[in-house]
Amino acid sequence: MARLAFIILAHESAGPLADLARLLSGWSDTAHVVIHYDRNSPQTEFDRLRAAFPPGRRVHLVEDRLACGWGDFSLVEATLRALRLIRDRNIDCERIVLMSGACMPIRPLAELSAFLDRHPQTQFIEIHDSDWIVGGMREDRYRYRHVVNQRRHGTTFRTLLRMQKVLGLKRDFPKGLVPKFGSQWWTLTSDLCMAILDFLERRPDVYRFFRTTWIPDELMFQSLVHHLAPQENLAGHGLTFYEFNAYGMPFVFADRHLPIVLQIPRFFAR
């Protein structure tokens, strides 16, 4: 059975999050969970997680936490810090699953492990051209530098973008890479995840570039996987089902949706 490590990017209350971590780590004595808990969330909730998962267990907490904001690089950096924890603690895993605290398994985890055993080299991540983006900016997400969050500082964000366009400050994508887009949630081989860390450490210019892109969680990993993994190993889709409305709000499942959930050809739903 494939040895799995789950990264959870979370800001939810400690109780439900701890239940999810126990579920993910409890199905196998080889399963690990790494939680990055948003620094914007109450410290008391993080302290509850610390009490629930003391050091030495298979649930690990990222102590060097970030205050995360939708659309900015903090979500990517939180993921990178979780990956570095996996590397630095020599966590033995073959696959790494990135998910949120709002994601839940909709299939037995043993079934997921067996499925991944049947596809040992496949990288399950969405990789699309910019046509994947439904609304808002496309190329402007990376052609210009974004140093403030659009949702928190909308006027400043738009002003800086207009100024760069007037001054002709358009920039090229990092040499050797092609911009690719897709959902933030993925399941990758641990070897590829470590290769991504190594690549970013060898290419600080790439790291600096993505720090000033808008919504890089839908851009950076997708572009790096496309660059580093053999094309025949790219599934082109993830293993998490998600659905958002026109306002960016996720569809919320209730008990009455169980027949629908059972038909979804994925292993997680957000």
N, C-alpha and C positions, 0 to 999 in steps of 0.2 A: 504493500500500500504506500502511495506517495506520502512523503513526510511534508507537512504543510505548516507554514507560518502565516498568520493573519495580521495585517496591519489595520488598525481601526483609527480613523480620524474622527474624533468625537467631541461634542460639547454637551451632550445630554446629561441628565441626572445620573448620579453614580449607581443607583440601584439597578435600573434596567440595563445600563452599560455593563455592570458587573455580571448580570445574568447572561448577557450575550457572550462575554469573555469566557465564562465558565462553560457555556454550551460549546463554543468553538475549541476550547482546549480540552474538554472532558471526553470527547468521543474517542481519543487515542492518546496513549502515553507518549507519543512523539510529537503531538501538536503543540505549537507555541502561539501566543498572542502578544502583539506589541501595540500598546495604546498611546497615541498622542492626544492628550486632553487639552483642549483649547484654553489658553491662559485667560481669555475673556470670561470663562466660566468661573463660578465661585471657587475660591481656594478650599472652602469646607468640603465641596464635592470631591476635589482631587485628594484631599486628606482621607476621605472615606474610601477611595480607591486604594490608596496606600495601605490602609488598614486591612482591606479585603485581600490584597495581593502583596504580601511581604516579599522581599528579595529572596531569590533562590527557587522560586516557583516557575511554572511555565507561562505565566502571565507577567509581562514586563511593561513597566511604565517609562516613557520618555520623560526624564526629569528636566531637561533643558527645553522647556515648552515655549511655544510662540503664541502670541495673540493673533488669531487667524481672521482674515477678511475675505469675503467672497470675491473672487476675481483677481486677487493679487498673489504675489509669489509666496506668501506665507504658507499656503496650502501645499505647494511643491516642496518648500523647505521642511515642513513638518514631515512629509513623506520621506525625504532624504535623511532626516535625523532618525527616523524609525529604521530605515535601511542600514544606516551606520551602526545602530545599536545591534541589529542582527549580525552584522559583520564583526563588530568589536567583541561581542560575547560568543562568537563562534557557534551561533545557533544552527543546529543541524537540520536543514530543510532542503527539499528539492524544489518546492514551489512557494511563491509568496503571493498572497491574495490581498489586494488593497480594497478596503471597504469603509463605509461610514458607520457611525453608531445607529443610523436609521436603516441599515441593511439587515436582513434576516435570511437564514438559509430556508429554502423551500423544497429542498431534497435532502436525504440523509447525507451527512458528511462522508461517510464511508463510500457512498455512491460517487461523490465528487472525487475522492481519492482514487477510486478504481478507474473513473473516466480519465483522469490525468495520467494514470499509468498507461492507458491505451494511446495516449497522445504525448509521449514524453518530451518531445522537442517543440510542441506547438505553443506559441505565445498568444494568449487570449486577451486581445486589446483591440479596440476600435482604431482604425487607421484610415482616415479619409482625406480628400482634398477639401479646400475651403468651402465647397458647395454644401458640405455637411452642416455648416452654420445656418440656422434658420433665420435669425434676425440680428441686427446690430452690425458691428464692424467685422470685417474679414481680414484682408491683408493689413489694414491699419492697426490690427492688434499687435503686430510685430514690426511693421515698417517704421513706426515711430516709438519714441521712448515714453513710457507711462510710469510716472513716479509717485502719483497719488491714486487713491482708490476712487473710481467713478461713482460708486454708490454713496460714499461718505463725502466726497468733495467734487460733486458733479460739475459745477461751474469752472473750478480750477482745472479739472481734467479736460474739459472741452476747450478751454482757453489755451492750454499748453499744446493741445493737438493742433489747433488752428495756427498757432505761432510757428510750430515746426513745419507745417505745410507751406506757409508763406515764405519761410526762410530756406525752404528746400532741404530739409534735414532728413529726408528719407534715407534709410539704411538697408543694407543687404542682410539676408539671412546668413548665419555662420557658414563659413566655407566648408563644403563637403556635405552639408545637411540639406534636406528638403522639408519644407513645412508640411506637417501632417496634423490632423485634428481628430478628436474623438472624445468619448466619455472618460471621465477621470478614473473610473473603476476598472481594474484589470487583474489578471492572473498571469504572472510571468515566472519563468524558471529562475531559481535563485542565482544561477550562473550569469544570466543576462542582467539581473539586478545589480550584481557585483560589478559586471562590466560597465554598466551605466555609471556607477560611482567612480570607477577607475577613469572612465572617459572624461567625466567632469573635472576630476582632479588633474588630468593631463591637459585639459583644455579650459583653463579659467576664463578665456574669452567667451566660451559658450555659456558658462554659468552666469557671467555678468550680463550677457545678452538677454537671457530669459528672465533675469531679475527685473527687467524693465519692459516686459511684455504684459499685455492685458489678458487675463484668464489663462495663464500659462499651464494650469493643471489640465487643460484640454489641448495642449500644444507640445510641451517639452518632452514628456515621456513618449508620446506618440511619434514625434520626430526622431528621437534617439533610438527607439526600438526599430523603426523603419531603417535607420542607418546601420545599426549594429547586428541585427538578426537576419539570417537568410530569408529571402522573400517567401520561399516555399513553406517556412515555418510560421507564417503570420496568418492567424485565423481570420483577422479582420473584424472580429467581434469579441466582446467580453462575455463573462459568465453571470453578469448581474443584469436583471431586468429593471428598467427605469422608465418613467413616463412623466413628462412635465407639460403643464398647460402653457398658454401663450404668455403668461405673466411669470413664468419660471418657477411656479409652485409645483411640487411633486404630487402625483396621484397617491392618495392614502387608501390602503387596503383595509377592509373591515371583514368581519366573519362571513358576511354574505358573499364575499368575493372568492371564497375558498374554491369553488369549481373552476373559476378562471385561473387562479394561482396554480392549481394542479396541472393545467395545460400549458403553462409557460415553459418553453424549452431552455430554461436557464437553471442555475443552482442557487441564486440569491435574488431577492427583490428588494428594491429600495422604496 
